Amino acid sequence: MNFNTNCLHAGYRPGNGEPRNIPIIQSTTFRYETSSDMGRLFDLEAEGYFYTRLQNPTSDMVAARLCALEGGAAAMLLSSG
């Protein structure tokens, strides 16, 4: 893909029945079957989302897109405030 295409599509590949572009998720809560499932996320023993200020699907997509645009190995989004 060229640069302009990467600006729109890099970092996200929708599956069957998923939105073409990832929606903007500013804040939400995440559901888990048990508190131990949540504990494994908090202890970094499992992958997933538990607190949107630390990580959410939208920021993951933006980081992946920036990584693709810059030709990097990884990207991280940071904020303050």
N, C-alpha and C positions, 0 to 999 in steps of 0.2 A: 504494500500500500504506500502511496505517496504521503507527504506531510499533511496535506489538506484532508485526505481521507482518514489518516490517523487522528487528526484533531477531533473528528466526529465519532470514530468507531473503535479506536484502540483500547484495549483493556477490558472489553466486555464482549462476550459472545452469547447472545440470547439462545436459550433452549426452545424447544417446541412449546408454543403457548405462552412464552414469556414476552415482556415488552421489548420492542425493537431498541429503544434507548432506556437505560436504567433511570428510574424515577429519582428525583431528589428527595432524600430522606434526611430531614433536619433533626428530628428527634422521634424516638419511638421507644417502646419497651419490647423485650424479646421474651418469648414463652419457652419454658423448659418443663419437662415432665417431673423432674425431681430437683431438690436443692443440691444434691450431689453432682448432677449434670452441670449446674451453674458453678459449683465449686471447682470442678475440673477446668472450666474456662478461666476462672479467676486465678487459678494456680498455674495457668499456661500449659496444662496437660492435654488440652483439647483445643481445636480451632472452632471459632464461631464468634458471635457478637453477644455482648452482655451490657455494654454501656456506650451510648452513641458518642459521647465526648471523647472516648478513647479510640473507637473504631466503629465504622458502619459501612454498609455496602456502597454508598455514594462516595465516601472518601477513599475506599479501596479502589474503586473504578477510576477516580481522578488520579490517584498515585500511579496506577498501572498505565494510564494514558500518558502522563508526564514522562514516565520511564520510557515508553515506546517513542515518544517524540524526541527525547534527548539521547536515545540509543543506550540507555543505562542498564544496569543489572537489577536495580531496584529503586524505589522512590518512597519517600515518607512525607506525609503532610503534618505540619506542626502549627500550633496557634498559641496565642497567649490571651489572657483576659478573663 
